[in-house]
Amino acid sequence: LRKIMKIKYFVYTLLLFGLGSLVAYRILQNSEVGKSGSSASTSSVPIVSGMVLRPQEFNDNVSLSGTLEANEQIEIRSEVSGVVESINFVEGTKVSQGQVLFRVNDIELQAQLSKVRTAQKLAAENERRAKLLLEKQAISQEEYDIASADFQSASAESELIAAQLSKATVRAPFSGIIGLRSISKGTYVNPATAVAKLVNTDQLKITFSIPEKYATQIKVGTSFTFTTADSKEEYSAKIYAIEPEVEVATRTLKMRATAENPGGKLFPGAFANVILPLETVNDALLVPSESLIPVQNGKKIFIVVNGKAKEIDVEIGARTGSSVRVVSGLKVGDTVLTYGVMALKDGTPVKVLLKETESLTAEQ
């Protein structure tokens, strides 16, 4: 009997312990549910960043690649064949327009000129005598015409030799920097021999092309800035000529501008990063790039209305590194949601932390 009583006592103890454990578990579970419900109720409204749209001045620029070219550049050559008699320039130095660069030996041309001038004098005397005889009717008009033609032929030949003789002295056609020479004194040259390059870099040309959609926005006289690969310094230039037709292969319009070259810092053939202004908008609406959500037919953006996110389809224009100009869909005063928008849906309640807008410049 005592043994049976001990067994009953043990069973009752286990039952009481199990019941107590069950009650404690349910109380603890209900407490956790209450906490999670309270937490969910406080965090159900997402906190997102936003900004109130304000009109801003917006400089719409397009970034293009161009090439610097010399204002004037030629290869110096001799128009006559012969041996170089003298070289009158120092490589890499500045020369003036009309300065003698080198001379070709002209002894043969001098001899030819002396010969034809002697013949010219004889022909002139024969023409003078024939004219006197014609006046006295001692000769016919035909005989005088022959004498006159001989004189004119001799004069023309004399002028031809004189012109060839003048080409034996080569002069600079314009002022500039003379490059490295490829001849020495005594070299035999002909019109195919490239002697040196002459380059005028006091002013440079910049050639570049723009997409055809901007063709109507650019005119002769438009000013712009550019930089080079070796420097961040900005230089100014002005367009002076535009190609009259669009290149079919590239659908671009070529144009050319001039830029001053103070101190000779710019070199022909160098790369130029052209920043070309298209237009200035005084009341543009700019939004951060991260606020835009791509959709099948374009872009959408969220604004907040009465504490809820509202989905708006927008049309965008030029971009900057961090912002986009909205052309249609938004208006001044709208509160645009800028961060944390990917998980939002139309009508979702939101809490907005506002930030200030900044003025921006577009480069396409």
Buried (B, 14 or more C-beta within 10 A) or exposed (E): EEEEEEEEEEEEEEEEEEEEEEEEEEEEEEEEEEEEEEEEEEEEEBEBBBBBBEEBEBBBBBEBEBBBBBBBBBEBBBEBEBEBBEBEBEEEEBBEEEEBBBBBBBEEBEEBBEEBBEBBEEBBEBBEEBEEBBEEEEBEEEEBEBBBEBBBBBBEBBEEBBEBBEBBBBBBBBBBBBBEBBBEEEBEBEEEBEBBBBBBBBEBBBBBBBBEEBBEBBEEEBEBBBBBEEEEEEBEBBBEEBBEEBEEEEEBBBBBBBBEBEEEEBBBEBEBBBBBBBEEBEEBBBBBEBBBBEEEEEBBBBBBEEEBBBBBEBEBBBBBEEBBBBBEBBEEEBBBBBBBBEEBEEEBEBEBEEEEBEEBBBBB
